[in-house]
Amino acid sequence: MLRVAVVGSGPSGVYTAQALVQQTAVPGVRVHVLDRLPCPYGLVRYGVAPDHEKIKSLQGNLRAVLEDERVSFLGDVEVGARGLTPAALLELYHAVVYCVGAARDRRLGVPGEELRGCFSATEFVSWYSAHPDSARDAFALDGPAAVVVGAGNVAVDVTRLLVRRAAELAPTDVPQGALEALAASGVRHVHMVARRGPGQAKFTTKELRELGALPETRVLVDPAELALDPAYGDPAALPAVNRRNLEVVRGWAADGGAPAPRDIRLRFFLRPVEILGADGRVTAVRFERTEPDGEGGVRGTGRYEEIAAGLVLRAVGYRGRALPGLPFDPARGTVPHEEGRVLRDGAVSPGEYVAGWIKRGPTGVIGTNRHCAKETVEALLADAPALARRRVAADPGARLRELGHTPVPWTGWLAIERAEAALGRSLGRERVKIPDWEGLRAAAREA
């Protein structure tokens, strides 16, 4: 029997487990899916916006894999400096596949980022997604304006959530504290700012159009900024998604719409150079006007403007985080590998593999992880005859408990689901996420 540990229960981890148990070349594979959190599904639970029910429904597909009798979910098991080391895992399993994502956000690298009121979009998403590591009272939403720096889907998500009405979010599983804070929010103007034009933006057209469908909210675009985009006059050469994006924002520029209680201002060709503040808090962002450099990038023009805001969210991408005991390429933010096989000092490390963002960087959509996982699993299966000869623990789960870990099994997760449904009923809502470690662990113990 080949025993495999998959570290991470997000899409890449679950797709890896699925590929392992559905293949027929190596019979008898058993998979333990380990996660630092007591809950499965990774970014599908803690990264997808609560009002994106269709994407969140992917949990049903992931659930079917984790309920397979050949797969065991073990939550609340940390791998790294404070938990199991990669060396210790290799004593328990014939092979280990790391699917730990890219949880570290990129910084702007400008003065003032340390001011209160300046956050990464990741922190904001974790807060409204009830991630147990999030600071539940961190976000002051009393000011009238917010700035979101970025032009990808995460930037669109946090922009949309900032102007969503509480009544629209109440049917979702957003935590009660976040719902109440958003209901009391004073934010009425959100500036989503990009250093390049809409023809180069990374958001998808579906996400972008959702901004224009928000009730009691209008989207404003400056035609003069659009005219700076090299593709503005003739977008035919753009990829289809970028061309559709440009068409959407051109429509908003042509028709600003009727005045509304809230507005979203899409700004282009501006890059942040400083976060301004007073008494330790954010008051504005200073931007430099950019222009196309003729080579696909932009250059500064030496002209500046300030946008007043009490909240700044940076949504400029993610990076992988080094896992103690695993090699790491700081330039790429990934683990060095060859077709998914981990490389140590340039040589393949037997039994160690990667899949997902920690393998290829933060690129692609959720479905991209399926192909990525398949490539890694094919490499692992090719190595299986040699891996199976290694002596490992007869019962890895029991050995984990002997080492002081208290894994949350699948039944523990089902108990958390029941507790969240009960919490929702008590608040007159369908289901509400438990936002803290203590609550999650207490609910799991009820199993």
TORVEX-916347 format. One line per 10 residues: number of its first residue (from 1); their letters; for each residue x, y, z of N, C-alpha, C. Coordinates in steps of 0.001 Angstrom, whole numbers, plus 500000, padded with zeros to 6 digits. Layout:
N
NUM	A	X,Y,Z,X,Y,Z,X,Y,Z; ...
! end
This chain:
447
1	MLRVAVVGSG	500846,498797,500000,500000,500000,500000,500875,501244,500000; 500595,502154,499092,501347,503406,499013,500598,504464,499817; 501249,505014,500841,500635,506036,501685,501184,507403,501284; 500267,508337,500984,500657,509664,500512,500003,510719,501401; 500783,511704,501792,500234,512871,502483,500138,514018,501495; 498998,514685,501479,498811,515906,500706,498646,517037,501711; 499550,518015,501668,499518,519119,502628,498763,520278,502004; 497551,520512,502486,496691,521555,501946,495424,520961,501368; 494255,521480,501778,492984,520909,501322,492213,521861,500425; 492917,522823,499805,492292,523660,498797,492142,522892,497493
11	PSGVYTAQAL	491735,523566,496413,491537,522859,495147,492751,522063,494681; 493958,522634,494759,495124,521891,494268,495346,520632,495087; 495157,520709,496410,495331,519538,497253,494282,518477,497001; 493027,518899,496881,491962,517930,496662,492055,517321,495269; 492411,518112,494268,492591,517551,492930,493750,516555,492901; 494780,516817,493703,495889,515866,493799,495406,514557,494406; 494646,514647,495497,494103,513445,496130,493202,512685,495157; 492390,513413,494417,491484,512778,493461,492267,512031,492380; 493292,512672,491842,494095,512017,490799,494790,510771,491331; 495195,510806,492585,495887,509653,493171,494967,508451,493336
21	VQQTAVPGVR	493741,508677,493802,492870,507529,494081,492098,507068,492857; 491994,507913,491839,491252,507503,490652,492119,506804,489619; 493442,506902,489757,494321,506227,488796,494300,504714,489048; 494690,503934,488047,494671,502469,488163,496047,501841,488036; 497059,502650,487737,498394,502095,487524,499000,501554,488810; 498724,502206,489931,499283,501788,491220,498108,501538,492165; 497730,500287,492370,496580,499999,493229,496914,500212,494701; 495867,500421,495492,496050,500471,496938,496603,501770,497473; 496449,502881,496769,496943,504162,497273,495975,504693,498338; 496521,505157,499445,495731,505788,500495,496291,507187,500738
31	VHVLDRLPCP	495387,508159,500877,495802,509556,500949,495297,510183,502240; 496173,510854,502958,495802,511720,504065,495943,513160,503601; 494866,513922,503654,494901,515340,503302,495022,516129,504603; 496182,516738,504809,496452,517490,506031,496200,518972,505796; 495657,519641,506795,495457,521084,506683,495706,521728,508033; 496287,522929,508003,496544,523674,509236,495252,524088,509920; 494202,524266,509126,492908,524695,509654,492025,523487,509951; 491058,523632,510863,490130,522526,511120,489138,522304,509990; 489123,523215,509016,488137,523202,507935,488823,522935,506600; 488174,522201,505710,488747,521967,504383,488403,523066,503391
41	YGLVRYGVAP	488871,522904,502163,488531,523677,500965,489398,524904,500729; 490297,525270,501636,491258,526328,501362,490604,527619,500909; 491080,528159,499782,490598,529450,499310,489149,529410,498824; 488612,528229,498558,487203,528179,498178,486337,528577,499379; 486782,528208,500579,486064,528632,501792,486513,530006,502255; 487815,530278,502182,488352,531485,502803,488864,532531,501821; 488599,532367,500542,489068,533351,499570,488024,533796,498574; 487020,532947,498337,485947,533306,497405,484961,534214,498130; 484575,535310,497486,483664,536273,498107,482341,535598,498472; 481736,535976,499603,480511,535306,500052,479341,535451,499100
51	DHEKIKSLQG	479344,536497,498259,478240,536670,497321,478474,535956,495993; 479544,535163,495913,479810,534358,494718,479411,532909,494982; 478117,532703,495121,477618,531388,495509,477941,530311,494474; 477963,530667,493207,478226,529647,492180,479635,529090,492330; 480614,529955,492566,481988,529474,492733,482114,528711,494048; 481459,529213,495102,481541,528535,496389,480900,527149,496327; 479982,526938,495382,479346,525629,495265,480333,524553,494830; 481520,524975,494380,482564,524013,494052,482909,523144,495262; 482593,523619,496461,482843,522822,497654,482181,521447,497553; 481054,521380,496853,480386,520091,496699,481246,519086,495953
61	NLRAVLEDER	481946,519537,494909,482832,518647,494159,484032,518222,495002; 484591,519189,495744,485728,518859,496595,485304,517914,497714; 484115,518112,498217,483587,517277,499296,483519,515810,498871; 483076,515559,497642,482956,514179,497165,484297,513462,497204; 485375,514176,496914,486714,513564,496964,487112,513266,498407; 486879,514228,499301,487299,514051,500691,486454,513018,501422; 485296,512658,500878,484472,511609,501478,484768,510230,500901; 485683,510167,499934,486091,508873,499381,486752,508044,500488; 486439,506770,500562,486965,505915,501634,488483,505773,501589; 489079,506094,500454,490546,506000,500336,491251,507300,500727
71	VSFLGDVEVG	490461,508305,501071,490997,509620,501433,490565,509952,502854; 491485,510477,503651,491171,510906,505017,491569,512363,505183; 490632,513169,505696,490936,514562,506007,491410,514649,507451; 492540,515321,507667,493087,515536,509009,493363,517028,509160; 492421,517738,509772,492580,519165,509966,493278,519511,511257; 493613,520797,511399,494307,521306,512593,495653,520616,512790; 496322,520324,511673,497667,519731,511710,498604,520689,510979; 499474,521327,511708,500375,522309,511104,501668,521653,510651; 502107,522044,509484,503391,521596,508940,504290,522816,508834; 505472,522737,509401,506383,523874,509383,507078,524048,510701
81	ARGLTPAALL	507465,525282,510993,508307,525557,512149,507657,525130,513458; 506327,525326,513591,505647,525007,514846,504949,523656,514816; 505143,522898,513760,504448,521625,513645,505346,520549,513086; 504791,519740,512239,505546,518659,511621,506559,519209,510632; 507744,518694,510636,508753,519089,509658,508620,518205,508424; 509094,518662,507273,509094,517791,506099,509825,516476,506345; 510900,516518,507119,511627,515277,507422,510751,514325,508217; 509982,514863,509189,509102,514009,509988,507997,513398,509139; 507482,514161,508176,506432,513631,507308,506921,512459,506483; 508178,512515,506051,508731,511419,505253,508938,510154,506070
91	ELYHAVVYCV	508893,510276,507396,508939,509084,508244,507562,508452,508387; 506528,509221,508048,505153,508741,508192,504549,508277,506875; 505001,508860,505762,504377,508602,504464,505441,508277,503415; 505032,507479,502429,505945,507179,501324,506218,508409,500463; 505225,509282,500359,505376,510492,499551,504552,511608,500172; 505016,512840,499971,504325,514012,500491,504204,515023,499354; 502978,515511,499114,502743,516520,498087,502333,517806,498793; 503109,518863,498607,502831,520151,499249,501987,521003,498317; 500788,521339,498791,499853,522171,498037,499462,523347,498926; 500456,524121,499334,500264,525122,500388,499991,526524,499850
101	GAARDRRLGV	499783,526654,498545,499347,527924,497995,500398,529015,498038; 499915,530255,497965,500773,531438,497985,500083,532472,498862; 500258,532329,500169,499458,533088,501127,500005,534477,501435; 501192,534766,500984,501802,536055,501317,501448,537088,500251; 500980,538273,500686,500612,539295,499714,501825,540151,499344; 501779,540699,498151,502834,541616,497720,502581,543000,498305; 503638,543694,498644,503528,545047,499184,503736,546070,498068; 503290,547270,498328,503461,548344,497350,504883,548873,497334; 505553,548800,498501,506922,549304,498587,507003,550816,498574; 506009,551462,499204,506007,552930,499251,505936,553376,500701
111	PGEELRGCFS	506391,554600,501003,506285,555099,502380,504832,555161,502836; 504614,554886,504111,503289,555013,504691,502484,553737,504768; 503020,552627,504265,502258,551374,504302,502009,550882,505726; 502792,551379,506670,502628,550946,508063,501514,551707,508778; 500928,552718,508165,499889,553512,508802,498628,552673,509075; 497945,552988,510173,496677,552334,510460,495672,552686,509370; 494975,551691,508904,494029,551908,507818,494539,551434,506473; 495815,551009,506423,496380,550448,505186,496543,548940,505380; 495895,548161,504541,495885,546710,504681,496110,546057,503319; 496439,544790,503367,496400,544009,502135,494965,543571,501891
121	ATEFVSWYSA	494620,543370,500634,493291,542835,500321,493120,541462,500951; 494215,540716,501084,494153,539397,501716,493601,539500,503124; 494036,540503,503874,493547,540678,505241,492059,540997,505251; 491637,541821,504314,490216,542186,504244,489370,540971,503861; 489845,540200,502877,489131,538996,502457,489050,537999,503610; 490154,537812,504332,490151,536883,505467,489140,537313,506519; 489007,538620,506707,488072,539146,507702,486626,538831,507315; 486232,539156,506082,484836,538902,505719,484585,537434,505377; 485648,536621,505295,485497,535184,505060,485599,534374,506348; 485804,535051,507495,485855,534399,508813,487067,533496,508983
131	HPDSARDAFA	488187,533863,508360,489404,533083,508597,489799,533247,510065; 490103,532151,510768,490369,532272,512208,491635,533043,512554; 492504,533294,511582,493699,534110,511841,493425,535601,511708; 492274,535981,511180,492021,537388,510889,491732,538159,512172; 492046,539456,512135,491736,540348,513253,490300,540819,513080; 489425,540413,513987,487994,540618,513771,487562,542079,513864; 488346,542915,514528,487933,544310,514703,488916,545284,514050; 489591,544836,513001,490703,545626,512467,490269,546746,511536; 489104,546650,510923,488786,547535,509805,487848,548659,510213; 488384,549876,510147,487580,551071,510426,486922,551507,509124
141	LDGPAAVVVG	485616,551406,509075,484874,551725,507858,484040,552978,508040; 484502,553872,508924,483713,555054,509230,483921,556194,508247; 485052,556197,507523,485316,557275,506573,484492,557136,505311; 484331,558206,504547,483488,558155,503348,484154,557524,502129; 485503,557431,502129,486187,556992,500910,487223,555927,501216; 487409,555020,500239,488430,553972,500314,489131,553897,498972; 490396,553485,499016,491183,553272,497806,491586,551812,497738; 491346,551182,496598,491793,549818,496329,492830,549902,495218; 494041,549461,495492,495120,549513,494508,495240,548152,493856; 494965,548073,492572,495061,546808,491857,494023,546725,490760
151	AGNVAVDVTR	494231,545810,489820,493309,545669,488688,493117,544202,488333; 492915,543388,489386,492625,541972,489193,491301,541628,489851; 490955,540347,489848,489674,539932,490410,489581,540166,491911; 490709,540070,492623,490663,540333,494056,490321,541801,494304; 490915,542695,493521,490594,544118,493646,489109,544360,493379; 488563,543688,492368,487135,543840,492067,486285,543301,493214; 486690,542155,493776,485928,541564,494880,485834,542503,496075; 486982,543019,496522,486947,543850,497728,486249,545184,497453; 486379,545687,496235,485640,546897,495861,484140,546646,495952; 483710,545533,495408,482281,545204,495423,481764,545034,496856
161	LLVRRAAELA	482534,544335,497707,482084,544101,499083,482019,545392,499886; 482868,546356,499543,482849,547630,500269,481566,548421,500032; 480918,548205,498899,479698,548968,498617,478446,548103,498666; 478594,546815,498910,477425,545949,499044,476581,546379,500240; 475273,546321,500109,474387,546564,501237,474326,545316,502111; 474182,545528,503405,474142,544396,504343,473000,543444,504019; 471872,543974,503565,470730,543118,503250,471057,542126,502141; 471966,542523,501243,472355,541629,500151,473311,540546,500626; 474028,540796,501711,474992,539828,502224,474413,538937,503308; 473292,539337,503913,472712,538564,505004,472404,537115,504616
171	PTDVPQGALE	471962,536827,503385,471686,535424,503038,472943,534574,502865; 474125,535177,502841,475369,534438,502668,475885,533974,504027; 477053,533319,504019,477633,532829,505274,478647,533798,505878; 478632,535066,505462,479567,536051,505999,479411,536099,507516; 480507,536178,508286,480389,536176,509743,479582,537361,510253; 478928,537177,511379,478024,538185,511886,478737,539501,512177; 479944,539438,512749,480676,540661,513060,480985,541474,511828; 481403,540814,510760,481690,541512,509511,480406,542082,508904; 479316,541326,508979,478047,541808,508440,477607,543086,509155; 477722,543096,510473,477316,544275,511236,478224,545465,510933
181	ALAASGVRHV	479534,545213,510778,480455,546303,510465,480169,546880,509082; 479876,546014,508112,479565,546492,506769,478230,547230,506747; 477292,546804,507596,476009,547491,507674,476170,548907,508204; 477139,549082,509128,477368,550402,509724,478403,551217,508969; 478922,550683,507873,480002,551336,507148,479592,552714,506622; 480533,553640,506720,480319,554967,506153,480912,555126,504771; 481519,554070,504238,482170,554155,502926,481119,554335,501836; 481256,555399,501068,480340,555680,499962,481062,555824,498629; 482358,556026,498673,483133,556223,497443,484341,555279,497477; 484449,554425,496472,485580,553510,496379,486319,553785,495077
191	HMVARRGPGQ	487612,554081,495202,488471,554336,494041,489301,553071,493793; 489093,552415,492661,489905,551258,492290,490919,551731,491258; 492205,551674,491614,493239,552382,490867,494247,551393,490276; 494567,551569,489009,495525,550716,488311,496630,551568,487705; 497833,551014,487664,498960,551773,487118,498992,551734,485592; 498264,550756,485003,498180,550687,483548,496726,550877,483120; 496416,550578,481862,495084,550809,481347,494197,549590,481417; 492922,549725,481069,492000,548586,481117,492367,547484,480135; 493084,547844,479081,493505,546831,478116,494536,545869,478674; 495169,546235,479782,496176,545365,480408,495701,544803,481751
201	AKFTTKELRE	494505,545151,482180,494022,544729,483493,493830,543213,483536; 493901,542642,484751,493862,541194,484929,492494,540679,485347; 491520,541570,485599,490219,541058,486015,489507,540411,484840; 488584,539505,485152,487765,538882,484115,486543,539746,483853; 485986,539613,482673,484864,540470,482284,483636,540211,483152; 483401,538966,483507,482243,538648,484348,482340,539386,485678; 483523,539334,486310,483719,540031,487586,483529,541537,487399; 484104,542060,486342,484030,543500,486101,482582,543954,485939; 481800,543215,485153,480415,543609,484901,479582,543625,486175; 479956,542815,487151,479194,542776,488401,479194,544136,489098
211	LGALPETRVL	480247,544908,488896,480284,546235,489511,479160,547106,488980; 478860,546975,487713,477815,547787,487108,476415,547321,487449; 476297,546135,488062,474976,545601,488409,474629,545806,489879; 475504,546472,490627,475251,546663,492054,474109,547663,492267; 473164,547361,493134,472058,548287,493383,472549,549592,494011; 471930,550672,493629,472180,551987,494220,473664,552378,494168; 474334,551955,493119,475759,552245,492947,476017,552550,491480; 476775,553600,491211,477148,553872,489821,478651,553761,489675; 479081,553386,488482,480494,553244,488156,480909,554417,487286; 481980,555093,487692,482462,556266,486975,483840,555989,486382
221	VDPAELALDP	484037,556372,485130,485310,556206,484436,485625,557498,483698; 486860,557949,483790,487292,559185,483133,487692,558871,481690; 486970,559406,480700,487321,559123,479297,488751,559529,478953; 489278,560575,479604,490641,561019,479294,491664,559966,479694; 491396,559248,480782,492319,558178,481185,492233,556994,480236; 491027,556690,479769,490889,555597,478805,491636,555894,477519; 491624,557154,477115,492269,557537,475863,493773,557318,475888; 494349,557181,477091,495778,556911,477207,496128,555473,476835; 495150,554581,476878,495406,553168,476588,495736,553009,475109; 496853,552376,474772,497234,552218,473356,496171,551504,472533
231	AYGDPAALPA	495360,550659,473192,494350,549899,472445,493005,550603,472396; 492930,551807,472947,491634,552495,473044,490984,552696,471672; 491751,553125,470716,491194,553400,469394,490883,552149,468609; 491725,551118,468751,491537,549881,467992,491909,548694,468891; 490923,548128,469601,491217,547027,470527,491306,545661,469861; 491260,545610,468530,491180,544323,467831,492361,543407,468145; 493531,543983,468417,494718,543162,468654,494779,542588,470070; 493903,543026,470942,493920,542544,472332,493369,541128,472425; 493807,540350,473439,493138,539075,473721,491657,539321,474003; 490837,538308,473801,489387,538472,473873,488936,539050,475212
241	VNRRNLEVVR	489487,538553,476334,489060,539035,477649,489382,540510,477809; 490587,540904,477444,490984,542301,477569,490155,543206,476660; 489813,542686,475498,488995,543473,474571,487602,543695,475160; 487037,542656,475746,485715,542803,476368,485781,543745,477566; 486855,543653,478336,487013,544562,479476,487010,546019,479024; 487757,546281,477961,487836,547653,477451,486471,548142,476969; 485717,547240,476353,484384,547616,475887,483478,547978,477062; 483590,547223,478167,482756,547487,479340,483076,548857,479925; 484350,549147,480128,484695,550426,480761,484443,551592,479805; 484540,551362,478513,484188,552436,477555,482715,552773,477684
251	GWAADGGAPA	481886,551758,477906,480468,552017,478082,480195,552838,479329; 480913,552551,480410,480734,553335,481630,481224,554767,481450; 482300,554936,480694,482823,556287,480470,481840,557125,479666; 481133,556474,478750,480192,557196,477902,478903,557546,478634; 478548,556731,479650,477301,556941,480369,477569,556828,481862; 477773,557938,482523,478071,557924,483950,476908,557490,484805; 475697,557458,484252,474541,557028,485013,474022,558109,485939; 472867,557840,486508,472236,558797,487419,472961,558794,488758; 472927,559912,489483,473545,559943,490814,472991,558821,491695; 473847,558271,492558,473475,557151,493414,474116,557338,494782
261	PRDIRLRFFL	473594,556646,495811,474172,556794,497160,475636,556406,497249; 476071,555488,496371,477460,555038,496397,478022,555065,494986; 479330,555233,494891,479939,555176,493571,481294,554478,493624; 481616,553869,492495,482912,553223,492282,483598,553984,491156; 484789,554475,491431,485539,555228,490427,486726,554384,489965; 486673,553957,488716,487784,553200,488137,488807,554183,487587; 490006,554126,488146,491066,555041,487744,492197,554254,487079; 492771,554815,486029,493823,554133,485286,495033,555053,485112; 496174,554416,484869,497443,555115,484644,497825,555994,485836; 497703,555402,487027,498161,556040,488263,498865,554988,489105
271	RPVEILGADG	500046,555341,489631,500723,554394,490516,500995,555068,491855; 500782,554334,492952,500968,554938,494273,502447,555199,494554; 502731,556347,495133,504108,556668,495512,504230,556917,497011; 503085,557163,497692,503141,557382,499133,501736,557290,499731; 501663,556649,500904,500433,556670,501689,500578,557809,502689; 499664,558747,502653,499729,559921,503525,498876,559699,504760; 499282,560328,505877,498521,560123,507094,498673,561253,508083; 497876,561175,509135,497938,562114,510256,497609,561343,511520; 498379,561594,512591,498183,560893,513863,498233,559377,513693; 499082,558926,512780,499275,557497,512588,498232,556802,511754
281	RVTAVRFERT	497278,557552,511167,496218,556949,510377,496269,557437,508935; 495806,556592,508040,495740,556946,506620,494756,558098,506402; 495180,559059,505583,494275,560143,505185,494141,560274,503669; 495139,559785,502921,495100,559930,501460,496196,559075,500843; 496136,558925,499544,497190,558248,498783,497672,559200,497705; 498979,559322,497597,499578,560161,496550,499965,559267,495382; 499510,559638,494194,499758,558870,492979,500558,559701,491983; 501349,558999,491185,502001,559620,490035,501278,559174,488776; 500991,560119,487906,500399,559796,486610,501425,559034,485782; 500995,557935,485164,501873,557165,484282,501390,557298,482841
291	EPDGEGGVRG	502230,556806,481946,501868,556780,480525,502520,555562,479891; 501964,555035,478807,502564,553870,478153,503994,554178,477703; 504874,553163,477876,506268,553375,477480,506574,552810,476098; 505552,552292,475412,505747,551752,474073,506229,550328,474049; 506506,549741,475221,507008,548364,475297,506102,547488,476160; 504874,547907,476347,503933,547130,477143,503875,547524,478604; 504768,548417,479044,504774,548887,480418,504379,550344,480502; 504696,550945,481634,504398,552363,481818,505608,553054,482428; 505635,554364,482306,506670,555176,482927,506008,556365,483612; 506694,556895,484605,506157,558045,485323,506253,559311,484504
301	TGRYEEIAAG	505348,560232,484770,505324,561493,484041,505771,562675,484893; 505933,562457,486211,506286,563567,487086,505102,564426,487497; 503895,563995,487145,502686,564694,487573,502000,563856,488654; 501479,564515,489668,500968,563809,490837,499564,564283,491198; 498850,563419,491895,497566,563807,492476,497336,562977,493732; 496479,563494,494594,496161,562813,495844,494684,562457,495877; 494404,561277,496402,493026,560837,496590,492814,560631,498085; 491886,561366,498659,491604,561256,500087,490920,559925,500378; 491327,559282,501472,490731,557999,501860,491120,557672,503290; 490228,557007,503991,490535,556543,505337,490894,555077,505376
311	LVLRAVGYRG	490744,554395,504236,491056,552967,504131,491756,552726,502809; 492871,551987,502846,493604,551626,501636,493799,550116,501639; 493413,549473,500556,493596,548030,500391,494486,547794,499181; 495579,547107,499376,496458,546778,498244,496108,545373,497739; 495873,545264,496452,495514,544001,495811,496399,543835,494586; 497698,543694,494838,498671,543688,493746,499361,542337,493603; 498717,541275,494101,499243,539947,493860,499678,539225,495120; 500015,537943,494924,500414,537058,496013,501807,536498,495747; 502407,536001,496819,503680,535301,496708,503642,534077,497608; 504374,533044,497188,504517,531884,498043,505349,532226,499274
321	RALPGLPFDP	505154,531447,500324,505879,531653,501573,506753,530434,501832; 507983,530685,502251,508891,529582,502527,508349,528713,503655; 508408,527399,503475,508008,526449,504499,509290,525873,505107; 509525,526091,506391,510765,525612,507001,511003,524134,506717; 512187,523838,506231,512528,522459,505908,512389,522122,504442; 511731,522997,503667,511618,522803,502223,512471,523835,501506; 513085,523480,500390,513815,524500,499613,512838,525535,499083; 513340,526725,498824,512477,527823,498389,513257,528762,497503; 512629,529193,496421,513217,530174,495510,512599,531528,495821; 513301,532408,496542,512696,533682,496943,512389,534598,495764
331	ARGTVPHEEG	513120,534445,494669,512868,535302,493508,511520,534968,492860; 511202,533688,492785,509957,533253,492159,508826,533061,493163; 509189,532912,494422,508163,532642,495432,507593,531245,495321; 508405,530296,494851,507950,528913,494662,508999,527949,495190; 508614,526673,495278,509546,525611,495636,510181,525095,494339; 511507,525033,494256,512145,524512,493037,511675,523077,492771; 511361,522785,491517,510848,521448,491209,511123,521102,489751; 510928,519846,489446,511013,519344,488076,509796,518479,487836; 508837,518981,487081,507569,518303,486839,506874,517911,488140; 507030,518761,489151,506394,518519,490429,507282,517853,491457
341	RVLRDGAVSP	508419,517306,491051,509353,516693,491997,510199,517786,492637; 510215,517845,493958,510989,518862,494671,512475,518663,494410; 513161,519772,494168,514609,519749,493946,515314,520338,495159; 516268,519604,495673,517145,520105,496739,518554,520207,496185; 519074,521429,496159,520401,521680,495577,520488,521142,494156; 519401,521276,493419,519389,520889,492017,519083,519432,491752; 518979,518616,492809,518712,517188,492636,517330,516842,493173; 516688,515853,492533,515360,515433,492966,515420,514869,494374; 514499,515312,495216,514392,514814,496591,513345,513708,496619; 513745,512457,496797,512787,511346,496716,511633,511495,497704
351	GEYVAGWIKR	510433,511363,497162,509251,511367,498013,508645,512729,498258; 509222,513815,497753,508699,515156,497996,508237,515791,496686; 507015,516351,496707,506402,516877,495493,505661,518175,495822; 505332,518935,494784,504545,520166,494938,503490,520231,493847; 502396,520927,494165,501350,521210,493180,500689,522524,493565; 500033,523145,492593,499334,524398,492866,500252,525604,492809; 499836,526673,493496,500568,527944,493418,501989,527846,493948; 502236,527023,494942,503599,526916,495472,504511,526241,494457; 503905,525608,493452,504663,524963,492376,504885,525915,491203; 503816,526612,490788,503907,527387,489540,503781,528888,489738
361	GPTGVIGTNR	503512,529341,490974,503244,530747,491221,501754,531017,491149; 501309,532206,491605,499878,532526,491685,499296,532880,490327; 499117,531870,489500,498588,532088,488151,497427,531133,487896; 496588,531507,486949,495498,530641,486545,494272,530776,487434; 493238,530029,487080,491999,530000,487841,491912,528687,488594; 490818,528481,489323,490700,527278,490149,490902,526018,489314; 490310,525983,488126,490426,524794,487287,491835,524495,486820; 492686,525515,486774,494083,525304,486357,494774,524309,487272; 494338,524246,488520,494978,523353,489478,494794,521879,489134; 493765,521567,488382,493527,520162,488038,494641,519616,487145
371	HCAKETVEAL	494978,520360,486102,496062,519924,485212,497394,519910,485948; 497614,520932,486779,498852,521025,487554,499003,519811,488469; 497907,519429,489155,497936,518270,490043,498194,516983,489259; 497592,516880,488074,497767,515678,487261,499233,515477,486888; 499927,516545,486507,501339,516430,486157,502154,515924,487339; 501892,516477,488522,502631,516058,489711,502341,514599,490050; 501077,514207,489980,500705,512825,490305,501335,511852,489326; 501414,512216,488066,502072,511334,487085,503533,511110,487455; 504203,512170,487914,505595,512014,488348,505675,511115,489575; 504768,511312,490529,504773,510496,491751,504528,509024,491427
381	LADAPALARR	503570,508751,490545,503272,507361,490201,504437,506698,489472; 505156,507463,488663,506339,506912,488004,507410,506524,489021; 507427,507258,490149,508407,506977,491201,507907,505939,492202; 506647,505523,492080,506008,504707,493115,506751,503421,493459; 507281,502647,492499,507972,501408,492880,509111,501636,493872; 509891,502694,493646,510982,502988,494575,510451,503539,495889; 509429,504376,495838,508882,504961,497057,508289,503906,497970; 507617,502911,497393,506932,501895,498192,507903,501020,498986; 509162,501037,498612,510145,500226,499344,510594,500878,500644; 510290,502159,500803,510681,502842,502039,509828,502371,503205
391	RVAADPGARL	510439,502242,504382,509697,501868,505579,509101,503125,506207; 507792,503106,506435,507111,504251,507039,506209,503741,508154; 505597,504659,508874,504716,504291,509986,503552,503442,509481; 503219,502421,510244,502106,501549,509863,500783,502280,509935; 500646,503208,510879,499426,503988,511042,499812,505448,511240; 499916,506219,510150,500359,507619,510283,499467,508442,511204; 498151,508203,511162,497250,508965,512017,497538,508737,513484; 497742,507488,513874,498064,507183,515268,499404,507796,515655; 500339,507753,514728,501664,508328,515015,501568,509840,515198; 500705,510493,514434,500501,511934,514610,500015,512234,516024
401	RELGHTPVPW	499083,511438,516508,498580,511651,517860,499661,511403,518908; 500499,510410,518666,501611,510146,519575,502577,511324,519635; 502696,512039,518536,503593,513197,518469,502962,514451,519069; 501755,514346,519585,501123,515473,520252,500110,516233,519442; 499804,515763,518248,498813,516433,517412,497423,515848,517692; 496419,516691,517528,495035,516247,517702,494279,516558,516420; 494429,515704,515417,493810,516014,514126,492290,516068,514216; 491706,517006,513490,490255,517081,513337,489880,516198,512145; 489170,515102,512370,488798,514229,511255,487610,514786,510499; 487198,514069,509473,486068,514518,508657,484809,514679,509504
411	TGWLAIERAE	484613,513791,510475,483445,513925,511343,483507,515218,512152; 484718,515666,512485,484869,516942,513183,484445,518093,512304; 484815,518038,511023,484386,519084,510089,482865,519078,509934; 482250,517902,509875,480796,517844,509774,480137,518463,511000; 480774,518288,512166,480255,518917,513385,480366,520438,513295; 481457,520949,512690,481590,522402,512483,480479,522893,511566; 480204,522152,510499,479110,522536,509598,477775,522628,510352; 477513,521645,511214,476252,521669,511971,476212,522872,512917; 477345,523178,513540,477397,524318,514462,477187,525627,513718; 477721,525754,512492,477533,526980,511723,476084,527121,511253
421	AALGRSLGRE	475447,525997,510952,474028,526056,510602,473192,526478,511812; 473545,525953,512983,472815,526327,514203,473031,527798,514536; 474255,528282,514339,474536,529696,514587,473710,530567,513650; 473618,530160,512399,472802,530912,511447,471347,530979,511882; 470795,529845,512305,469384,529828,512743,469174,530745,513939; 470149,530770,514840,469994,531606,516032,470005,533094,515693; 470573,533451,514546,470658,534843,514117,469642,535176,513039; 468754,534227,512756,467760,534453,511720,468333,534398,510327; 469437,533705,510176,470087,533570,508876,470241,532080,508557; 470618,531779,507310,470681,530372,506908,471886,529673,507519
431	RVKIPDWEGL	473059,530292,507394,474293,529680,507903,475293,530786,508113; 476034,530731,509215,477005,531777,509526,478312,531121,509942; 479401,531561,509345,480702,530976,509654,481148,531308,511071; 481806,530339,511693,482453,530558,512988,483809,531195,512700; 484116,532376,513294,485305,533123,512864,486557,532929,513712; 486548,532044,514709,487700,531982,515613,488117,530535,515865; 489399,530387,516214,489959,529063,516482,489202,528347,517597; 488932,529051,518698,488288,528423,519844,486922,527869,519460; 486149,528652,518710,484822,528195,518302,484874,527016,517367; 485808,527039,516419,485937,525928,515481,486344,524635,516183
441	RAAAREA	487332,524739,517070,487797,523555,517779,486720,523008,518721; 485999,523912,519377,484931,523463,520271,483840,522739,519477; 483495,523276,518302,482484,522629,517488,482966,521266,517005; 484237,521176,516617,484776,519896,516129,484744,518834,517219; 484961,519255,518462,484975,518279,519568,483604,517656,519787; 482554,518341,519321,481213,517785,519489,481017,516503,518690; 481922,516236,517737,481831,514998,516950,482090,513789,517829
! end
